[in-house]
Amino acid sequence: MEIQRESIFVSALRSFCKVFFSVFGIFLAFLLISLFYNIIGDHSESPTDAKTNVKYLPDANGNREVSVSSPVILQLNVHGIIGDPKSVDTKMVEHILLDSRTGALKNDRVKGILLHMNTPGGTVVDSDNIYRMLKDYKARYKVPVFAYVEGLCASGGMYISCAADQVFAGPASIIGSVGVIIGPFFNMYEALGKVGVLSKTITQGLDKDMMSPFRPWKPDEDASLKAVTTFFYHQFVDIVADAKPRMDKEKLIQEYGAKVFDSITAQTFGYVDYASSSRNATLLALLKEASVDETKTYQVVELEPKNEWLSNLMNSKSPLLTGKIEHSIDTGAPCIRDQIAYLYQPI
């Protein structure tokens, strides 16, 4: 009997065809999904669609009972750098607050907000936006807002905590840093000149290339930046002084400044109301303020942003569709380094 042997070329060609058509099939499937998504996308999503998912957290007794009618405490986490979309920013908080009045939480089920703070601060814009959204929410829906610091509550975190009626801090917490920062700026003009590198920037408008690192800096070139940071600093001080009646405003400016303190010292100076506390103690105090019976069923929920991987994929943000892979190097610098910030960033 004669055995038919397949040549290496034919075998390799067959394997290549299998791989090619498998990959082509996957690509075609994504393409069809993309077309379908684009066709129905403008009609399937309404402004009232939830942007978050409900996550049930332990109450003061460690229970996570699910109910469709019991009162709810919303835990809103302010973690990481404020203004970083991967941590917390204006858009994320806006979605959380809007979704807290709809869907499973409609009919005024949310009776209070527990801010869980662990942040070094962030952008002036996002800190101020979140602070004002919380103030508006509290006034509109007549709900108390309490804050619990578990770790760090500095600068922009302090700013946002001023929206809370009371602030509690854990025993290992660090609080403070009322100040504004932008930069640092570097000047490479002399170094570049030594190696024979010249540069030219075409501008229109006085000081359009302000603080350019490629030419000598002019006297008082940073005057407008100083004026802006001064404005935001005084705004910060006024908000803290108004929200913290035990705080000595003059000492805040002249002594405390942008320093940070342990929770007991922070309580003494008026930054927080209760030091060496706990989340449960904060939660129980909030329940009392919100007139929620702690002996009956209530829920603590967190609203997590939905994973929008499909939307990002269909909007050509994925390397599968763009054919581009972006490489980045983590330098350790904050993602908001080019913005004016309420940020605790010890050198």
Order of alpha helices (4+ residues) and beta strands (2+ residues): alpha-beta-beta-alpha-beta-alpha-beta-alpha-beta-beta-alpha-alpha-beta-alpha-alpha-beta-alpha-alpha-beta
